[in-house]
Amino acid sequence: MKQKFFSNLILVLVLNVIIKPIYILGIDAEVLKITELNNPGSYGTYFSLLNLTFIFNILLDIGINNFNTKNIAQNNQLFQKHFSKIFTLKLSLSFLYLFVLVIAGYLFDFSYKEMKWLILIGFNQVLVAIILYLRSNLSALLLFKRDGILSVVDRLILILFCGYFLWAKSNHELITIDFFIYSQTFAYMSTIIVGLVFLLKYSSIPKLHWDRLFFNLIIKKSFPYALLVFLMSIYYYSDVIMVEQITNNIEAVNYAHGYRFFLAFNMLGYLFAGLLLPIFSKLIKDKDNVVPVSWLSFKLIFLLSAIIGVSIWIYKSDILSWRYGIVNYELDHSSETFGWLMVSFIAVSCNYIFGTLLTANENLKSLNILAIFGIIINISLNLILIPKSGSVGAAFASACTQFFVLIIQIFLCFRYFEFKFHLKSTLQITSAIITFLLGAISLSIYSNLEWQYNFIFTLMLGFLIGLIHNIFNRKELFHLLKTSKS
């Protein structure tokens, strides 16, 4: 499978680069814009509740997906045996998850409307968890094309459904947070049906199959993964909750303006992680060298994220003004938040590579300890910075936390995988970054073109520099990425 990883990576990237940004920056952002015009602060409340459901998402999974991907990738014959049992376990965990959300809503003293939204969003997260479980099986079976298609089905449905009411219909009074939540429910249910169809060739429709001993075994093996995901969720999603609780829901909207773009581009690293986990798992099992794949993945994702992050930083105010029509103080405040979120994006993208490698190698104790330090740093910075700077302080705290985690993860990889410092490769990537920075800044200063053209030319410049420095090298990728099964 010399070329399988690359060909499927291209397919997945193309599907996601086309579909997900259209949804996030088109549908989701337009809903934000319209709901804020009709009911200021409503999207901020929704966004805060959404992030609260993310923190408790671990109860829907307890590390099962990562465990399942790794286990099935190494032992394909276990898929039929485990499919219905794990499906039953995940349904059982869904009831626990919704119960915990209700308790959390009570402790936060949410209003009736907030509690209603919390439960509906939580139910949608249950549906998402089922989709992710189906995708974990597709990925473990190395069915990357089907996994890639399933990763965008829900967004495609939302684009078509919500897009009709956003653009084909002129009555924007229909566009409310409730409408948006119910639309997601419809899209997720449809996606689950598609995912089950994709897996029919390899297993029958899952049935309820209660196996207490099996569940105990899975939970015991999955617990370290669950703890890691829970700890990471705290410092990933607590920012906007703290912004909304410490300041107000309008300030949470300022955070959401830039976060929409962060989320759209963040899927690049997430997709790398989804593809690399089963491949790292097989390489480790076969005692093959993981360093070439790791280094190549890092070079690609680091340069890609740097190109995107720097380009957006330079034109952050123009981008937000163009998309949301905001001006004056709100624009300045949101753009500063946006800028720091994109700095955080660079670190998060690289974390997907090294975190996935350490997860595949089951270095979970080290990752959990690192996550605890990440929480301490993130919450401490948020408590200091949010009262003074609002959403800007939260975004800066996020960037500091993510770069701290990245540095320690790289150190751990040097420790566990005998990584060595390669001067030539380091100079290669450093030269590419410096050249791009100088070119991007010069273009923004000396070009008389509209910012949209400068932004596009800046992105093109980055990719051209990547080709010149031989970082985007297809032959090298074909040569290095091998697995034992086609």
N, C-alpha and C positions, 0 to 999 in steps of 0.2 A: 504493500500500500504506500508506495513512495509518493504518489501524487494525490492520494485520496484526501488527505488532510487539507491540502492546498485548494483542491477543486471545491470541496465542500465549504471551506472557509470563505471562498469567493462567493459561492451561492448564498450562504447565510448572511454575509455582509451586505450583498446587493439587496436581498429581500428586506433586511432590517434598516439599511441606510435609506431605502426608498419609503417603506411603509411607516416605521416607527416615528421618524422625525415629522412626517406629515401629520400623524396623529397628535404627537406631543405639542408641536409648534403650530399646528393648524387647528385641530379640533379642541384639544385640552386648553391651549392658550386662548382660543376664541371664546370658549366657555368662561374662562377666567375673566376675560375682558367684558363680556356681556353681563355676567352675573354681578360684577363689581359696579357696572353702570346702573343696573336695576336695584341691587341690594348691596351697598358697600360693606365690605367686611365678611360677606357670606362665604366667599371662596377661601378666605383666610381661616375661617372656622372649619370648613371642610378639609382644608389642607392639613391643619393641625390634627384633626381626628384621624385622617388617613395615616399620618405618621405614627400616631398612637397605636393603631392597629398593626403597623409594621413591627413595632417593638415586640409585641406579643405573638408575632407570626411563628415564632419558634415552637409554640404549642401545637401548631398545625403539622409540624414536620419532625421536631426533636432530632434533627440530623439524619432522618431516614433517607432523604433524597441523595445526599452525598454518599452515605453508606451504600445505598442501592446501586448508584452509578458505579462506584468502585467495585462492589461485589459482583454485579452482573457482568461488568466489563471483563472481569477475570474468570468468571464462571457462567457463561451464557446458558448452560443447561439448567440453571436454577430459576430461570425467568418464569416459566409456566408454574412451577411449584410455589413461588413466592408472590406472584402477581396479586391474586385475590386476597391472600392473607394480609399483605401490607395495605391494600386498598381498604379493607375492613378496618384496620388499625387507624388509618388516616381519617376515616369517617367518624370513628369514636373520638379521636382527638379534636375533631371539629366542634363537638358539643362542649368539650372542656374549654376550648378557645373562646367560644361565644359567651360562656358563663363568666370567664375571667374579664372579658370586655365589659359586661354588665356591671360587675363589681368595680372595675376601674372607673366607669362612668359615674357610679354612685359616689365613689370616694372623691372624684373631682367636682361633685355637685353639679353635673350637667343639667341643662334645661331639658324639657320634653323633646324639643326639636333636635338638640344635640344628641340626646340618647337615641332617638330614632335614626339619625344619620349614622351614629356609631355602630348600631346593630346591622343596618343595611350594608355599610362598608365592610363590616366584619364578615357578613355572609358572602360578599364578593371575594374577600380574601380566602374564604374556604374554597370557593370555585377555582381561584387562581392556584391554590395549593394542589388541587387535584390535577390541574393542567401541568404544573411543574413535575408532579410525580409521573404522569404519562410521558413527559419529555425526558425525564431522567432514564426511563427505560429505553426510549428511542436512542438516546445518546450512548447508553451502556452497550446497546446492540450495534453501535457504530452506524446507525441509520441517520446520519447527519442531515441528509436532505429533507427527510420527513420531519426531523426535529426543527430544522430551519423554517420549514413551511408552517408548522404548528406554532412557532414562536411569534408569527405575525398575523395569524387568522383572526384573533380577537380584535386586534387593532384595525385590521382591514374592514371588519364588520362595523366597528364604531365609526370609521371614516365614512363609510357609505350611509349608515343609518343617521348618525348625528349630522353629517355633512348636508344631508337633504334638508334638515330643519334649520341649519345654520345659514345655508347659502341659497337653497332652492326656494325656501319659504322666507317671506319678509317679516313675519310676526315673531320677533325675538322675545316676546313675553313668555313664550313656551319654554325658553331656555332657562331652566332653574337648576339648582344643585340636585333636587330630587329627580328631575328628568335625566340628568347626567348619570346619577347612580344607577337608576333602573336600566338605562341603556347599556351600562357595563355588565349588569346581571345577564341581560339577553345575550350579549357577545360572548361572555365566558361560558355560558351553558352550551352555546353552539360550538364553541371550540372544543369542549370536552367530548362532544359527539364525534367530531372530526378525529380527535386523538385516539378514541377507542377504535374507530374504523382503521386507522393506521396500524394498530397493534393486533387486529383480528387475525392476521396471517400467522402470528407467533403465539397467540393465546386466545382463549374464548373470552366473552364478556365477563368482567369480574363479578363474582358473587360474594355475598356476605359469608365469611368463613372465619369463625372465632376460634383462635388457637392461643390459649393463654400462655403456654410454655414458649411458643414461638415469639409472641409479643414481648414477653419478658426478656428473651434473648436479644431481640432486635433493639429494644429500648436500652438494654445494658450496653450493647455494642455502639449504639448511636449516641449515647449520652454525652461523650466528649465533644462530638460534633454539635450537638444541641446547645451545650454550654457556650461553645465558641460563637455560634450564630447569634445566640441571645446577647452575649456581651458586645459583639460587634454591632448589633442592632441598636443598642443603647447609644453608642457614640455616633452612629450613622444618622439616627432619626430623632434624637432628643433635641437637636438644635431648634427646629421650628416650633416644637412643643414649648420649649423654654422661652422662645421669642414671644409666642402668643400669650403665655401665662404671665410673663414678667412685664411685657409691654401691652400690646393689644392685637386684635386680629387684622387691623390695617397694616401693621408692621410685618405680620406674617405674610400678607399679600406681597409686600416689597421683596421678601425672601423668595416667594413663589415665582415672581417675575423671572429671576435669573435661574431658579432651580429647574424650570421647564426645559431650558437649554442644556443645563448640566445633565439632566436625566436623558435627554435625547442622545447626547454624545456618549454618556456613560455606558450605553449598551455595547459599545465597541469592546471594552475590557470584559464586560460580562459574557459576551459571546466567546471571546478567547478562552475564558475560564471554563465555560461549558464544554468546549471542544477539547481543551487540554487535560481536564481531569481524568477521563478514561484513558487517554494516551499516556499521561504520566503514570497512571496506575499500572498499565501493562508494561511499560518500560521498567518500572521499579520491580514488578513481579519477576520479569525476565532478567533482572540484574543488568540491564543495558544502561548506557551512559545517558543521563538526562540533561547534562550540561549544554550540549549543542542546541537542543530544542528550546531549553530555557533561555539561553542567551539570544537566540534568534527571535523568539517571541518578545523578549524584553526590548530589543532594538526596534522592532516593528511598532510595538504599542507605545513606546516612549516617544519615538519621533512623531508618530501620528497624533498622539495626545498633545505634544508640545506644539505642533503646527496648529492644531485646532485651538488650544488654550491661548497661545500668543496672539493669533489672528483675532480672536474674539475680544481679548483684553484691549487691544488697540482701538477697536470699533464698538466697544460695549454700549456706550451711550446711544450711538446711532442705531444699533440693533434693537434696543429696547424701545426707543422712540418710534421706530418703524413698526414694530410688532404690536405695541400696546397703546401708542399715541399718548404716552405720559410725558410731562414736561416739568421744568423747574426743579424744586427740591425733591419731589418724588422721583424724578428721573435720575438726579445726582445720587440719591440714596440707594435706589435700586441698582444702578449701574455699578456702584462700588461693591455692593453685595454680589452682584453678578461676576465681577472681575475676580474676586477672591474665591468664589465657587469654582471658576474655571481653573484657577491655580490648584485647588483641591482636586479637580478632575484629573490632572496630570499624575498626581500621586496615587489616586484611587485606581486609575487604569493600570499602573505598574503593580499595585498591590494584588490585583487579580492574578498576575503571573506567579509571583513568588508565594502568595498565600495558597494558591491552588497546588503548587508543587509541595509545599510543606504539609498541606492537608492530605494529598495522595500518599505521602510518606508517613502519615499518622504521627506527626510531631505536634500533637494537639495540646499537650501540656504547655509547651513553649508558646504556642499561639494563644492559649487562654490567658496565660500570665501577661503576655503582651497586650491582649485586649483589655485586661483590667487596668493596666497603666494608661491605655488609650482613653478609657472612660474617665479616669481621674483627671487627666490633662484636659480633655474636652469639656467636662462639666465645670471644672475650676475656671477655665478661661471664659466659658459662657457666663458664669456667675459674675465675673469681673467686668466683662466687655459688653454684655447685652444691656445692662442698665444705662451705660454711657453711650453706646453706639448702635443699639438695636440690632437689626438684621445684618449690618456690616460686621459687627463684632462677632456674631454667630458664624458667619461665613469665614472670617479670619481664623477663628478658633478651629473650625473644621479643617482648614488648610494646614494649620500647625500640627493637628493631631494626625492627619493622614500622612504627612511627610515623616513624622516621628515613627509611625508604624512601618512605613516603607523602608526606612534606614535599618531598623531592627530586623525586618524580614530578610533583607539582603544579607545582613550579618549572619543570621541563622542558616541561610542557604550556603554560605561559605563554610559554615561549621559542619553541616550535615552531609553536603554533597561534594565536598572537596573542590568547590569553585576556586578558580585561580584568577588573579588579576592579569588581564590581557592588554598590554599597553597599546598595541596596534588597533584593536577594536575600540578601546576607550577613546583614543585620539580620533578615530573615525566618527563616532557619534558626537563627540565634543565639537569637532570641526563643523559637522553638519548643523548643529544647534546654533553655534556662534554665527556662522554664515547666514543662517535663516534669520536670526534676530537682527543682524545688521541690515539685511535686505528688507525685512518687514518694516522696521523703523524708518529707514530711508524712503521707502515707498509712501508711507503715511505722511511724511514731512514734505517731500518734494513733488509728489504727484498732484496734478490739478484736476484729476478725475473725481467723479462722485464716489462717495464712500463704498457703495455697493460694488463698483468695479475694482476699487482698491482691495476690498476684502477678498473678492474672488481671485485677483492676481496674487494676493499674499498666500492663499491656500495653494495655488498652482506653483508658486515659487518654492514652497516647502516640499512639495512632491518632486519637483525637478531637482532640488538639492539632494533629496533622498536617493534619487536615481543616480546622480553624479557621484555621490559618496558610496554607492553600491550597497545601500541598506535595503532598498526594495529590490531584492534579487531573487527572481523566481527559481532559477536553477539551483541556487544554494538551498532554498526551501525544499525543493524536490529531493535534493541529496541528503539533507539532514533528517527530515521527518519521515520516520519509518515505524511501522507497527507490525506485529506478527500476524495480523489477520486482515485480509482484504474484504 
